[in-house]
Amino acid sequence: MKTDVLIVGSGCSGLYCAMNLPRDKQILIITKSDLESNDSFLAQGGMCVLKSKEDYQSYFEDTLKAGHYENDKKSVEIMIKNSPDVLADLISYGADFQKDRAGNLIYTKEGAHTHPRIVYHEDVTGREITSTLLHKVKELDNVTFLEYTTLVDLICENNCCYGGVVRTKDGKIQSIEADHTVLATGGIGGLYKHSTNFKHLTGDSLAIALKHGIELEHVDYIQIHPTTLYSDKPEDRSFLISESVRGEGAKLYDKNGHRFVDELLPRDLLTQKIHEQMEKDGTDYVWEDLRTIPEEELKNHFPNIIEHCKQMGYDVFKECIPVVPAQHYFMGGIKVNHESHTSMEHLYAVGETACNGVHGRNRLASNSLLESLVFAKRAAGEIANCKVHLYHEPIDIDKEAYIDLENKYRELVLTEIERQSHKYVRSSNIGA
Ligand SMILES: Cc1cc2nc3c(=O)[nH]c(=O)nc-3n(C[C@H](O)[C@H](O)[C@H](O)COP(=O)(O)OP(=O)(O)OC[C@H]3O[C@@H](n4cnc5c(N)ncnc54)[C@H](O)[C@@H]3O)c2cc1C
């Protein structure tokens, strides 16, 4: 197979990249699962935007402070300054965000934000954004989708990428040549027992990058979300109790029903406090009280969370819910420049799998959808400007090399993360 651009992943970053590529380029989007099974569909809280020029310094400072000032400042500037454009694109495609009666956007707040600056659609913002993008990309004649098709390797030589090797739905291994390859494969939550991510997101791109000496950055920067619904039953993935719930006033209690922490601390610090409290109390969770949110606001803003808790046996209008931290987000990844270009020619990485340094050591809530979109558009811009067509001799694929690949790749990524030894990673959570 041959295409102009191969995009690996059908989350918001892969789709938005496709939307921004020229219509005369043939684009192939492959995904390991079905088109809608990706973390972009799960995002609850919302997407940050620069709502006015006056908020720029404060937004910039909040992002840096949450990231422990290890952020790439240029990336932060690019992300914030491009946010109004991205929002305008999404609205023009038909995405719907909460508005007041006069038709003005309403902004919500989450932990470590000085001001409300997050646009949202109930508590299913990711689904609203990503289903809108998917609908628009499906309308494009130059885009083909292949579901249940997994990238298992890159075709590369002399540090130049010529496309990918994939395993198709019926188990065949085949090559796809491309002038440009975009890795949009999301996070690494599938490597964990307890994670909010889809199980099939196992950092495959990272393993492939390690195999070919493509530069990675900060693979030990892994975000643990402070509040997921505790369950003593085995689950596919941990259910997130969005940070915007705390932004709107929810409180956290110890086993005796006493507040023990500022609920709006940055995620890493709050996670640490919750772990300490659980240890002190000898419990597997702490309590979260949503009754401190005005009832109307709770009903209108968080219908999905209310419903899920109900299914799990909790009435959030009458009682507290048990919450526990779980793996959530990957700040590190494949090292890219401000145009999302990796250290290998003709290879790009966008979204959660990429690291342009925007989040530093800890991501500020609701910066991920935005970052994924802003830098996917920049990758598309650079690809559009490149007129080079690549040719590679047909490759002889060693099919034996791809047997038991999942375990080999999992081991490769875990070993690298362990080597960088992040303190949370060495917990019993790893190794799903
Ligand atoms: C529960 C939850 C709530 C969140 N809430 C928010 C929020 O409110 N605001 C915010 O900004 N962020 C939020 N996030 C984070 C945000 O949703 C993600 O970081 C973002 O959507 C990542 O987008 P992506 O396109 O990089 O990856 P994804 O949307 O995860 O897509 C990855 C794609 O890659 C494919 N793939 C993976 N490996 C392969 C392979 N080997 N071959 C082929 N395809 C492959 C997958 O099938 C999938 O299609 C949340 C995340 C979760 C899990």
The ligand as a MOL file (V3000), in Angstrom:
LIG
                    3D

  0  0  0     0  0            999 V3000
M  V30 BEGIN CTAB
M  V30 COUNTS 53 58 0 0 0
M  V30 BEGIN ATOM
M  V30 1 C -11.0150 9.8060 31.4010 0
M  V30 2 C -10.2070 10.9040 30.7790 0
M  V30 3 C -10.6190 12.2300 30.9300 0
M  V30 4 C -9.8760 13.2720 30.3540 0
M  V30 5 N -10.3310 14.5500 30.4710 0
M  V30 6 C -9.6580 15.5510 29.8320 0
M  V30 7 C -10.1670 16.8810 29.8370 0
M  V30 8 O -11.2170 17.1610 30.3980 0
M  V30 9 N -9.4520 17.8420 29.1950 0
M  V30 10 C -8.2770 17.5780 28.5450 0
M  V30 11 O -7.6670 18.5020 27.9910 0
M  V30 12 N -7.7910 16.3120 28.5100 0
M  V30 13 C -8.4410 15.3090 29.1210 0
M  V30 14 N -7.9610 14.0290 29.0720 0
M  V30 15 C -6.7400 13.7560 28.2910 0
M  V30 16 C -7.0610 13.7660 26.8060 0
M  V30 17 O -8.3170 13.1800 26.5830 0
M  V30 18 C -6.0210 12.9950 26.0050 0
M  V30 19 O -4.7380 13.3580 26.4120 0
M  V30 20 C -6.1460 13.3040 24.5250 0
M  V30 21 O -7.4650 13.0820 24.1100 0
M  V30 22 C -5.1790 12.4520 23.7410 0
M  V30 23 O -5.5280 12.5060 22.3800 0
M  V30 24 P -4.6560 11.6850 21.3390 0
M  V30 25 O -5.2290 11.9850 19.9990 0
M  V30 26 O -3.2310 11.9540 21.5750 0
M  V30 27 O -4.8800 10.1460 21.7500 0
M  V30 28 P -6.1700 9.2350 21.8370 0
M  V30 29 O -7.4120 10.0130 21.7430 0
M  V30 30 O -6.0280 8.3460 23.0050 0
M  V30 31 O -6.0700 8.3500 20.5190 0
M  V30 32 C -5.0500 7.3830 20.3550 0
M  V30 33 C -5.3230 6.6040 19.0930 0
M  V30 34 O -4.1800 5.8370 18.7490 0
M  V30 35 C -4.5830 4.5130 18.3770 0
M  V30 36 N -3.4340 3.6180 18.5620 0
M  V30 37 C -2.6920 3.3840 19.6670 0
M  V30 38 N -1.6850 2.5290 19.4070 0
M  V30 39 C -1.8010 2.2150 18.0900 0
M  V30 40 C -1.0890 1.3500 17.2070 0
M  V30 41 N -0.0040 0.6680 17.5940 0
M  V30 42 N -1.5220 1.2380 15.9180 0
M  V30 43 C -2.6270 1.9130 15.4800 0
M  V30 44 N -3.3280 2.7460 16.2700 0
M  V30 45 C -2.9190 2.8910 17.5470 0
M  V30 46 C -5.7820 4.2440 19.2620 0
M  V30 47 O -6.5620 3.1740 18.7700 0
M  V30 48 C -6.4760 5.6100 19.1870 0
M  V30 49 O -7.2470 5.6920 18.0200 0
M  V30 50 C -8.6920 12.9750 29.6390 0
M  V30 51 C -8.2750 11.6520 29.4990 0
M  V30 52 C -9.0210 10.6270 30.0640 0
M  V30 53 C -8.5500 9.2200 29.9000 0
M  V30 END ATOM
M  V30 BEGIN BOND
M  V30 1 1 1 2
M  V30 2 1 2 3
M  V30 3 2 2 52
M  V30 4 2 3 4
M  V30 5 1 4 5
M  V30 6 1 4 50
M  V30 7 2 5 6
M  V30 8 1 6 7
M  V30 9 1 6 13
M  V30 10 2 7 8
M  V30 11 1 7 9
M  V30 12 1 9 10
M  V30 13 2 10 11
M  V30 14 1 10 12
M  V30 15 2 12 13
M  V30 16 1 13 14
M  V30 17 1 14 15
M  V30 18 1 14 50
M  V30 19 1 15 16
M  V30 20 1 16 17
M  V30 21 1 16 18
M  V30 22 1 18 19
M  V30 23 1 18 20
M  V30 24 1 20 21
M  V30 25 1 20 22
M  V30 26 1 22 23
M  V30 27 1 23 24
M  V30 28 2 24 25
M  V30 29 1 24 26
M  V30 30 1 24 27
M  V30 31 1 27 28
M  V30 32 2 28 29
M  V30 33 1 28 30
M  V30 34 1 28 31
M  V30 35 1 31 32
M  V30 36 1 32 33
M  V30 37 1 33 34
M  V30 38 1 33 48
M  V30 39 1 34 35
M  V30 40 1 35 36
M  V30 41 1 35 46
M  V30 42 1 36 37
M  V30 43 1 36 45
M  V30 44 2 37 38
M  V30 45 1 38 39
M  V30 46 1 39 40
M  V30 47 2 39 45
M  V30 48 1 40 41
M  V30 49 2 40 42
M  V30 50 1 42 43
M  V30 51 2 43 44
M  V30 52 1 44 45
M  V30 53 1 46 47
M  V30 54 1 46 48
M  V30 55 1 48 49
M  V30 56 2 50 51
M  V30 57 1 51 52
M  V30 58 1 52 53
M  V30 END BOND
M  V30 END CTAB
M  END
